[in-house]
Amino acid sequence: MMKKNVVYIIISILIGLFLGYLIFGSNLTGESIEEHDHSAEVLDQMWTCSMHPKIMKSEPGDCPICGMDLVRSEIKESGLAIDQFSMTENAMALANIQTSVVGMKSSESLEVKLSGKIKENEETNTVQVTHFSGRVEKLLVNSVGDKVYKGQTIAILYSPELVAAQQELLTAAKLKKEQPALYKAVRNKLKLRKISEDQIDLIESSGKIKETFPIHAHMSGVVSEKIVEEGNHVDRGQILYKISNLKSLWASFDAYENQISSLKIGQHIKIKTNAYPEMDFDAKISFIDPVLDTNTRTITVRAVLVNKDDVFKPGMFIEGAIAVTNQESNKTIAIPKSAVLWTGKRSIVYVKVKSDQPVFEMREVTLGTSNEHEYLILKGIKVGEIIVTNGTFTVDAAAQLQGKRSMMNQAETIKSSGKEESEKINLTDDFKKRFLQALSVYFQLKDALVNSDVKAASVFSEKMTDRLGVLNVKELQDGVGKYVKDVLHILELIKEKESLEEQRDYFIILNENLESMINKMDDFSEQIYIQKCPMADNNKGAIWLSREKEIRNPYFGEAMLTCGSVIDTLGGE
């Protein structure tokens, strides 16, 4: 009986242990797994701004640029470089993303395509002037666009000046035997005013003075501008009309920088117009502008057109095609036009960096000449690399969402020139005084970061906030109020951060705003040096302000104290 009780007790203990394991052991294991997964998620999760994907933080908060709440970004991917990103196979299939291997272009002629307008040939334009002063009695050509012919009477003038000259002629004619030099001088005076020999002889023989004289066209053409009206008084040499010779016109084109090397004076160019799309017109390049337009990044290329049948009209849109033989085809890469995205300043492609995985990165390229379907690539990619040739915009959108380099998200976010083109604004003396006081504290903040002193940086950020905080932002002009508001927000973030690295990150944005503010200020008296470290901000480069030329780097401190250079100077005028 005793043995049976012992067996029952042992069995009960074993059953209890088993049930306990099922109930508590599994829960402990689940909690451990859940905790592990949560830790992994925290480690891998990044936060970004939907408006500024370049902002990547390891914790939630506000965007340092616009102040919006940060949102969850894509989970970090191991084994990828900083500018690389991946897409799912499903996303690639839905977007029909296609890739091609980069190869060489075989030797053949390519075409350089140019767009332009028909313009008046300034070399054949002229002005119709009067050679004597007087009053316009009658205009015989009254409208812009009227045709005139050489020798045609286009206006009639009453001229007191010629009335007096005729009286001198009649008097000198009576004395021409005694004073032949005087007589000759009087006749020459009338000739200089474009009075013909026949008209002078008629006046002399009739003995009558003419009060009005005709003005004759010097050349044939079309009136492009009418300067005077009937009844106007005109002086000798004054312009009456501007006349264009439309039998010779300019085909004026804009050529981009990457096309310049393919252009030469004397090249044949085939021209098409929207008005006559079925017709081709041949011409030769007669002029290539030696100066580049810095706003459009183009040069002017011209060809002279003979306009026998008045086919061309000034202002017409035209297209030109120049056949260019690719003499270095064995060294040149060609890719489909569909692979290239163009921002207006940059041309980019997306390279698939792993042939067996959907991993991509953006690459800037330099374009050469092109034909209907392809660009020649001068720089940026190599033979054998795989590029996206279809669905490029979808890949670019994926890059933007993951905070990677993309068409609209350049690596270089701060202008290296240090100048922002904006109109100068007159600000009150009180504002300038308070801003200079705040700027004095800024230099203390900069020195604190040079010394890697987190606490001092927080103190001076708060002090600078106090100096700027008294300004009434709403009363400030155009954009300056926004800059002040942004600067105050960034200073608050620097003050709150306990990490030197994060303080320096926000200091980058602070400097960009301060530089823009100073550029907007008219009559900024203090001289400020703009200095730049090319290695700051993950090798993107970042600026800061300094009163001295000596470089003392606030982004690396003692580690790279003298890294940087002076790139510009503000104020001090």
LUMNUVO-743713 format. One record per residue (C-alpha): x, y, z; residue number from 0; residue in one letter. Coordinates in pm, whole numbers, plus 50000, padded with zeros to 5 digits. Example, Ala and Ser with C-alpha at 12.3 -4.5 7.8 and 13.67 -1.06 7.14 Angstrom:
<pts>
PT      X      Y      Z  num  residuo
PT  51230  49550  50780    0        A
PT  51367  49894  50714    1        S
</pts>
This chain:
<pts>
PT      X      Y      Z  num  residuo
PT  50000  50000  50000    0        M
PT  50286  50230  50090    1        M
PT  50455  50162  49756    2        K
PT  50139  50249  49568    3        K
PT  50117  50586  49746    4        N
PT  50479  50664  49655    5        V
PT  50412  50577  49291    6        V
PT  50106  50803  49287    7        Y
PT  50303  51090  49438    8        I
PT  50584  51051  49183    9        I
PT  50336  51035  48896   10        I
PT  50157  51346  49028   11        S
PT  50485  51538  49049   12        I
PT  50581  51440  48695   13        L
PT  50240  51539  48562   14        I
PT  50266  51873  48746   15        G
PT  50610  51940  48605   16        L
PT  50492  51857  48255   17        F
PT  50186  52083  48280   18        L
PT  50399  52359  48429   19        G
PT  50639  52335  48138   20        Y
PT  50351  52351  47891   21        L
PT  50198  52653  48059   22        I
PT  50494  52857  48176   23        F
PT  50781  52726  47969   24        G
PT  50617  52795  47638   25        S
PT  50517  53145  47753   26        N
PT  50871  53222  47861   27        L
PT  51002  53101  47531   28        T
PT  50743  53308  47342   29        G
PT  50828  53615  47544   30        E
PT  51196  53562  47474   31        S
PT  51134  53525  47101   32        I
PT  50903  53827  47096   33        E
PT  51158  54032  47286   34        E
PT  51431  53924  47046   35        H
PT  51218  54014  46746   36        D
PT  51132  54351  46899   37        H
PT  51499  54422  46962   38        S
PT  51585  54334  46606   39        A
PT  51308  54561  46483   40        E
PT  51432  54850  46697   41        V
PT  51786  54796  46574   42        L
PT  51685  54778  46210   43        D
PT  51409  55041  46205   44        Q
PT  51497  55387  46068   45        M
PT  51290  55705  46057   46        W
PT  51276  55951  45766   47        T
PT  51088  56259  45642   48        C
PT  50840  56203  45360   49        S
PT  50934  56543  45214   50        M
PT  51311  56513  45271   51        H
PT  51410  56144  45233   52        P
PT  51777  56228  45288   53        K
PT  51697  56271  45659   54        I
PT  51753  55931  45828   55        M
PT  51730  55894  46207   56        K
PT  51737  55595  46440   57        S
PT  51446  55725  46649   58        E
PT  51118  55910  46581   59        P
PT  51104  56291  46599   60        G
PT  51078  56601  46379   61        D
PT  51241  56667  46044   62        C
PT  51521  56922  46102   63        P
PT  51440  57090  45770   64        I
PT  51062  57129  45763   65        C
PT  50957  57021  46113   66        G
PT  50722  56743  45995   67        M
PT  50694  56423  46197   68        D
PT  50935  56154  46083   69        L
PT  50780  55834  45947   70        V
PT  50906  55476  45946   71        R
PT  51150  55406  45667   72        S
PT  51241  55079  45502   73        E
PT  51429  54825  45717   74        I
PT  51803  54839  45672   75        K
PT  51950  54582  45440   76        E
PT  52271  54415  45530   77        S
PT  52554  54399  45282   78        G
PT  52448  54711  45085   79        L
PT  52648  55029  45037   80        A
PT  52506  55356  45165   81        I
PT  52349  55459  44830   82        D
PT  52228  55113  44729   83        Q
PT  51872  54989  44773   84        F
PT  51668  54685  44680   85        S
PT  51323  54619  44539   86        M
PT  51105  54311  44570   87        T
PT  51067  54079  44274   88        E
PT  50692  54139  44288   89        N
PT  50735  54519  44263   90        A
PT  50971  54479  43967   91        M
PT  50727  54254  43787   92        A
PT  50431  54489  43844   93        L
PT  50628  54788  43712   94        A
PT  50767  54587  43419   95        N
PT  51121  54690  43510   96        I
PT  51368  54572  43245   97        Q
PT  51746  54585  43240   98        T
PT  52017  54567  42973   99        S
PT  52390  54507  42971  100        V
PT  52592  54815  42869  101        V
PT  52782  54771  42543  102        G
PT  52987  54962  42286  103        M
PT  52841  55158  41995  104        K
PT  52933  55031  41651  105        S
PT  53075  55282  41402  106        S
PT  52805  55477  41226  107        E
PT  52682  55831  41182  108        S
PT  52477  55981  41459  109        L
PT  52256  56288  41454  110        E
PT  52278  56590  41679  111        V
PT  51924  56722  41721  112        K
PT  51874  57095  41781  113        L
PT  51564  57307  41840  114        S
PT  51532  57672  41750  115        G
PT  51352  57957  41576  116        K
PT  51364  58156  41257  117        I
PT  51501  58504  41326  118        K
PT  51571  58814  41122  119        E
PT  51919  58831  40976  120        N
PT  52064  59125  41166  121        E
PT  52341  59160  40907  122        E
PT  52089  59255  40637  123        T
PT  51857  59470  40850  124        N
PT  51870  59846  40808  125        T
PT  51710  60165  40934  126        V
PT  51555  60439  40723  127        Q
PT  51663  60781  40845  128        V
PT  51603  61136  40734  129        T
PT  51903  61342  40619  130        H
PT  51751  61677  40706  131        F
PT  51538  61808  40989  132        S
PT  51173  61901  40948  133        G
PT  50812  61806  41014  134        R
PT  50653  61485  40885  135        V
PT  50377  61603  40651  136        E
PT  50278  61259  40522  137        K
PT  50375  60896  40575  138        L
PT  50323  60678  40269  139        L
PT  50410  60356  40456  140        V
PT  50196  60323  40765  141        N
PT  50209  59967  40898  142        S
PT  50455  59713  41030  143        V
PT  50479  59434  40773  144        G
PT  50437  59663  40470  145        D
PT  50679  59591  40188  146        K
PT  50898  59871  40057  147        V
PT  51120  59883  39750  148        Y
PT  51447  60065  39699  149        K
PT  51380  60417  39567  150        G
PT  51015  60415  39676  151        Q
PT  50885  60739  39831  152        T
PT  50794  60652  40189  153        I
PT  50744  60995  40353  154        A
PT  50717  61367  40275  155        I
PT  50876  61629  40502  156        L
PT  50845  62006  40533  157        Y
PT  51195  62135  40610  158        S
PT  51278  62496  40705  159        P
PT  51641  62385  40687  160        E
PT  51607  62303  40314  161        L
PT  51408  62619  40248  162        V
PT  51702  62822  40377  163        A
PT  51950  62607  40178  164        A
PT  51750  62669  39856  165        Q
PT  51754  63043  39914  166        Q
PT  52132  63022  39953  167        E
PT  52149  62827  39625  168        L
PT  51952  63087  39429  169        L
PT  52169  63367  39570  170        T
PT  52495  63178  39500  171        A
PT  52378  63095  39145  172        A
PT  52375  63465  39063  173        K
PT  52735  63494  39185  174        L
PT  52873  63168  39050  175        K
PT  53105  63339  38802  176        K
PT  53248  63576  39064  177        E
PT  53242  63323  39350  178        Q
PT  53248  62970  39206  179        P
PT  53372  62817  39534  180        A
PT  53071  62954  39723  181        L
PT  52835  62823  39456  182        Y
PT  52994  62479  39471  183        K
PT  52977  62469  39852  184        A
PT  52605  62554  39851  185        V
PT  52529  62277  39600  186        R
PT  52732  62027  39809  187        N
PT  52531  62127  40117  188        K
PT  52213  62014  39942  189        L
PT  52378  61695  39813  190        K
PT  52479  61601  40169  191        L
PT  52109  61612  40256  192        R
PT  52040  61359  39980  193        K
PT  51893  61610  39737  194        I
PT  51971  61478  39388  195        S
PT  52155  61669  39112  196        E
PT  51836  61677  38906  197        D
PT  51638  61828  39194  198        Q
PT  51909  62093  39253  199        I
PT  51915  62181  38881  200        D
PT  51536  62210  38877  201        L
PT  51536  62447  39175  202        I
PT  51810  62660  39017  203        E
PT  51650  62674  38672  204        S
PT  51297  62745  38797  205        S
PT  51403  62991  39063  206        G
PT  51128  62850  39285  207        K
PT  51177  62721  39639  208        I
PT  51021  62386  39732  209        K
PT  50877  62362  40083  210        E
PT  50840  61983  40102  211        T
PT  51075  61704  40002  212        F
PT  51024  61328  39963  213        P
PT  51214  61061  40158  214        I
PT  51310  60758  39945  215        H
PT  51374  60402  40071  216        A
PT  51743  60309  40073  217        H
PT  51672  59935  40028  218        M
PT  51395  59685  39968  219        S
PT  51245  59491  40255  220        G
PT  50963  59473  40508  221        V
PT  50890  59734  40775  222        V
PT  50966  59571  41111  223        S
PT  50912  59884  41321  224        E
PT  50754  60223  41258  225        K
PT  50916  60494  41470  226        I
PT  50737  60822  41380  227        V
PT  50385  60947  41313  228        E
PT  50255  61223  41087  229        E
PT  50308  61564  41242  230        G
PT  50619  61461  41437  231        N
PT  50926  61684  41418  232        H
PT  51238  61493  41322  233        V
PT  51603  61586  41341  234        D
PT  51870  61511  41086  235        R
PT  51973  61146  41119  236        G
PT  51659  61042  41310  237        Q
PT  51516  60695  41238  238        I
PT  51178  60678  41063  239        L
PT  51148  60302  41007  240        Y
PT  51335  59980  41073  241        K
PT  51340  59761  40765  242        I
PT  51417  59389  40750  243        S
PT  51533  59201  40445  244        N
PT  51335  58877  40477  245        L
PT  51504  58724  40172  246        K
PT  51788  58624  40403  247        S
PT  51705  58488  40751  248        L
PT  51877  58313  41042  249        W
PT  51795  57966  41163  250        A
PT  51893  58012  41528  251        S
PT  51933  57704  41749  252        F
PT  52016  57636  42116  253        D
PT  52284  57370  42167  254        A
PT  52356  57212  42506  255        Y
PT  52703  57176  42655  256        E
PT  52729  56808  42574  257        N
PT  52663  56883  42205  258        Q
PT  52928  57155  42160  259        I
PT  53212  56916  42078  260        S
PT  53014  56784  41779  261        S
PT  52952  57123  41621  262        L
PT  53173  57301  41367  263        K
PT  53128  57600  41137  264        I
PT  53054  57482  40784  265        G
PT  52868  57165  40888  266        Q
PT  52558  57081  40689  267        H
PT  52234  57102  40884  268        I
PT  51897  56967  40773  269        K
PT  51611  57190  40886  270        I
PT  51242  57106  40931  271        K
PT  50954  57340  41014  272        T
PT  50616  57274  41170  273        N
PT  50458  57468  40885  274        A
PT  50604  57238  40616  275        Y
PT  50673  56906  40792  276        P
PT  50713  56715  40465  277        E
PT  50994  56942  40341  278        M
PT  51364  56946  40434  279        D
PT  51578  57257  40396  280        F
PT  51956  57243  40374  281        D
PT  52191  57503  40519  282        A
PT  52539  57534  40669  283        K
PT  52636  57642  41019  284        I
PT  52773  57996  40990  285        S
PT  52810  58093  41356  286        F
PT  52874  57921  41691  287        I
PT  52846  58151  41993  288        D
PT  53177  58157  42185  289        P
PT  52995  58239  42512  290        V
PT  52775  57995  42705  291        L
PT  52446  58122  42850  292        D
PT  52487  58046  43222  293        T
PT  52110  58042  43282  294        N
PT  52012  57790  43014  295        T
PT  52355  57620  42983  296        R
PT  52330  57652  42604  297        T
PT  52510  57827  42320  298        I
PT  52356  57981  42007  299        T
PT  52420  57810  41674  300        V
PT  52314  57982  41352  301        R
PT  52272  57902  40985  302        A
PT  52181  58149  40708  303        V
PT  51870  58062  40505  304        L
PT  51790  58197  40161  305        V
PT  51418  58274  40168  306        N
PT  51341  58303  39795  307        K
PT  50976  58199  39809  308        D
PT  50901  58360  40149  309        D
PT  50856  58015  40302  310        V
PT  51017  58111  40632  311        F
PT  50866  58363  40872  312        K
PT  51052  58511  41170  313        P
PT  50934  58340  41489  314        G
PT  50871  57998  41331  315        M
PT  50978  57697  41540  316        F
PT  51227  57473  41363  317        I
PT  51430  57158  41424  318        E
PT  51779  57092  41295  319        G
PT  51963  56764  41246  320        A
PT  52340  56746  41198  321        I
PT  52499  56420  41086  322        A
PT  52805  56350  41302  323        V
PT  53045  56066  41229  324        T
PT  53144  55887  41548  325        N
PT  53520  55871  41504  326        Q
PT  53577  55713  41844  327        E
PT  53298  55459  41832  328        S
PT  53523  55177  41951  329        N
PT  53574  55367  42277  330        K
PT  53221  55494  42330  331        T
PT  52932  55345  42526  332        I
PT  52577  55370  42394  333        A
PT  52258  55319  42597  334        I
PT  51885  55351  42517  335        P
PT  51730  55692  42578  336        K
PT  51469  55527  42801  337        S
PT  51746  55454  43054  338        A
PT  51828  55821  43115  339        V
PT  51646  56056  43351  340        L
PT  51729  56424  43306  341        W
PT  51671  56683  43581  342        T
PT  51765  56990  43375  343        G
PT  52118  56992  43517  344        K
PT  52203  56625  43565  345        R
PT  52158  56309  43363  346        S
PT  52121  55991  43568  347        I
PT  52078  55617  43517  348        V
PT  52012  55332  43759  349        Y
PT  52266  55051  43771  350        V
PT  52177  54702  43892  351        K
PT  52480  54631  44108  352        V
PT  52408  54261  44173  353        K
PT  52321  54054  43869  354        S
PT  52136  53790  44074  355        D
PT  51956  54030  44310  356        Q
PT  51730  54336  44255  357        P
PT  51978  54580  44411  358        V
PT  52026  54922  44247  359        F
PT  52213  55249  44280  360        E
PT  52187  55585  44105  361        M
PT  52472  55693  43878  362        R
PT  52526  56036  43719  363        E
PT  52640  56019  43355  364        V
PT  52775  56263  43098  365        T
PT  52588  56245  42767  366        L
PT  52747  56274  42426  367        G
PT  52571  56288  42090  368        T
PT  52255  56094  42019  369        S
PT  52043  55944  41747  370        N
PT  51672  55871  41752  371        E
PT  51698  55595  42011  372        H
PT  52035  55614  42189  373        E
PT  52275  55838  42379  374        Y
PT  52650  55805  42368  375        L
PT  52789  55805  42724  376        I
PT  53114  55990  42781  377        L
PT  53141  55924  43153  378        K
PT  52962  55750  43441  379        G
PT  52914  55382  43352  380        I
PT  53129  55099  43219  381        K
PT  53086  54827  42960  382        V
PT  52931  54515  43115  383        G
PT  52733  54695  43386  384        E
PT  52359  54631  43399  385        I
PT  52130  54933  43374  386        I
PT  51754  54984  43400  387        V
PT  51610  55051  43053  388        T
PT  51237  55030  43127  389        N
PT  51055  55145  43441  390        G
PT  51330  55391  43534  391        T
PT  51088  55632  43703  392        F
PT  50957  55352  43924  393        T
PT  51309  55265  44036  394        V
PT  51377  55633  44104  395        D
PT  51060  55654  44317  396        A
PT  51178  55353  44519  397        A
PT  51513  55526  44577  398        A
PT  51340  55840  44703  399        Q
PT  51113  55647  44940  400        L
PT  51414  55470  45090  401        Q
PT  51605  55795  45135  402        G
PT  51871  55709  44878  403        K
PT  52028  55926  44609  404        R
PT  51774  55989  44335  405        S
PT  51678  56228  44059  406        M
PT  51541  56486  44307  407        M
PT  51765  56397  44602  408        N
PT  52124  56493  44524  409        Q
PT  52415  56398  44740  410        A
PT  52534  56757  44732  411        E
PT  52258  56928  44931  412        T
PT  52450  57244  45020  413        I
PT  52558  57476  44743  414        K
PT  52932  57479  44710  415        S
PT  52926  57829  44572  416        S
PT  52787  57951  44900  417        G
PT  52564  58200  44719  418        K
PT  52189  58198  44682  419        E
PT  52049  58406  44404  420        E
PT  51786  58622  44564  421        S
PT  51693  58984  44576  422        E
PT  51849  59191  44852  423        K
PT  51609  59310  45122  424        I
PT  51636  59627  45326  425        N
PT  51594  59535  45692  426        L
PT  51558  59764  45990  427        T
PT  51863  59875  46187  428        D
PT  51709  59712  46494  429        D
PT  51691  59376  46318  430        F
PT  52051  59402  46195  431        K
PT  52167  59494  46545  432        K
PT  51992  59196  46707  433        R
PT  52101  58961  46430  434        F
PT  52467  59062  46474  435        L
PT  52431  59001  46849  436        Q
PT  52292  58654  46778  437        A
PT  52571  58593  46526  438        L
PT  52828  58666  46796  439        S
PT  52678  58381  46998  440        V
PT  52679  58162  46686  441        Y
PT  53059  58185  46673  442        F
PT  53071  58069  47037  443        Q
PT  52846  57776  46941  444        L
PT  53079  57693  46652  445        K
PT  53382  57701  46883  446        D
PT  53204  57469  47126  447        A
PT  53159  57215  46847  448        L
PT  53523  57263  46744  449        V
PT  53612  57170  47103  450        N
PT  53360  56879  47098  451        S
PT  53186  57028  47403  452        D
PT  52824  56908  47401  453        V
PT  52716  57102  47711  454        K
PT  52865  57431  47588  455        A
PT  52698  57381  47247  456        A
PT  52361  57340  47422  457        S
PT  52420  57653  47634  458        V
PT  52513  57872  47336  459        F
PT  52223  57733  47130  460        S
PT  51985  57846  47404  461        E
PT  52159  58183  47429  462        K
PT  52136  58237  47053  463        M
PT  51767  58140  47067  464        T
PT  51710  58410  47330  465        D
PT  51880  58673  47110  466        R
PT  51669  58585  46803  467        L
PT  51350  58504  46994  468        G
PT  51272  58872  47059  469        V
PT  51225  58935  46684  470        L
PT  50868  58956  46554  471        N
PT  50881  58696  46276  472        V
PT  50549  58806  46122  473        K
PT  50676  59159  46058  474        E
PT  50985  59045  45867  475        L
PT  50997  59072  45486  476        Q
PT  50993  58803  45218  477        D
PT  51138  58477  45341  478        G
PT  51356  58626  45617  479        V
PT  51087  58548  45872  480        G
PT  51085  58187  45753  481        K
PT  51463  58163  45790  482        Y
PT  51445  58305  46143  483        V
PT  51173  58057  46233  484        K
PT  51375  57766  46091  485        D
PT  51692  57881  46269  486        V
PT  51507  57899  46603  487        L
PT  51371  57548  46548  488        H
PT  51715  57406  46463  489        I
PT  51876  57580  46762  490        L
PT  51615  57422  46988  491        E
PT  51705  57079  46847  492        L
PT  52079  57138  46901  493        I
PT  52009  57244  47260  494        K
PT  51806  56929  47332  495        E
PT  52050  56678  47182  496        K
PT  52295  56505  47413  497        E
PT  52490  56348  47127  498        S
PT  52775  56548  46971  499        L
PT  52716  56372  46639  500        E
PT  52350  56480  46629  501        E
PT  52438  56836  46729  502        Q
PT  52679  56852  46438  503        R
PT  52414  56711  46202  504        D
PT  52175  56993  46288  505        Y
PT  52461  57245  46274  506        F
PT  52489  57166  45899  507        I
PT  52130  57279  45840  508        I
PT  52172  57580  46070  509        L
PT  52463  57704  45856  510        N
PT  52269  57667  45533  511        E
PT  51987  57883  45671  512        N
PT  52219  58147  45816  513        L
PT  52407  58178  45488  514        E
PT  52078  58228  45302  515        S
PT  51968  58495  45550  516        M
PT  52294  58692  45516  517        I
PT  52272  58669  45136  518        N
PT  51928  58832  45152  519        K
PT  52045  59121  45369  520        M
PT  52129  59448  45200  521        D
PT  52428  59637  45339  522        D
PT  52551  59359  45570  523        F
PT  52850  59528  45733  524        S
PT  53039  59242  45900  525        E
PT  53273  59030  45687  526        Q
PT  53198  58658  45716  527        I
PT  53403  58378  45562  528        Y
PT  53217  58076  45425  529        I
PT  53431  57769  45493  530        Q
PT  53367  57414  45379  531        K
PT  53482  57069  45478  532        C
PT  53446  56826  45184  533        P
PT  53439  56522  45417  534        M
PT  53155  56637  45645  535        A
PT  52800  56502  45612  536        D
PT  52915  56159  45490  537        N
PT  53156  56305  45233  538        N
PT  52885  56528  45084  539        K
PT  53056  56840  45218  540        G
PT  52920  57099  45461  541        A
PT  52978  57469  45525  542        I
PT  53009  57689  45832  543        W
PT  53060  58061  45902  544        L
PT  53374  58214  46047  545        S
PT  53513  58557  46131  546        R
PT  53868  58437  46065  547        E
PT  54027  58283  45757  548        K
PT  54196  58020  45971  549        E
PT  54023  57682  45942  550        I
PT  53895  57531  46269  551        R
PT  53660  57248  46173  552        N
PT  53341  57220  46386  553        P
PT  53236  56888  46230  554        Y
PT  53541  56682  46333  555        F
PT  53711  56891  46603  556        G
PT  54063  56784  46698  557        E
PT  54044  56476  46476  558        A
PT  54053  56693  46158  559        M
PT  54089  57045  46293  560        L
PT  54225  57208  45976  561        T
PT  54024  57013  45718  562        C
PT  53849  57259  45488  563        G
PT  53896  57582  45294  564        S
PT  53745  57927  45245  565        V
PT  53503  57909  44950  566        I
PT  53336  58251  44969  567        D
PT  53306  58578  45160  568        T
PT  52981  58744  45267  569        L
PT  52919  59105  45370  570        G
PT  53194  59349  45456  571        G
PT  53098  59591  45177  572        E
</pts>
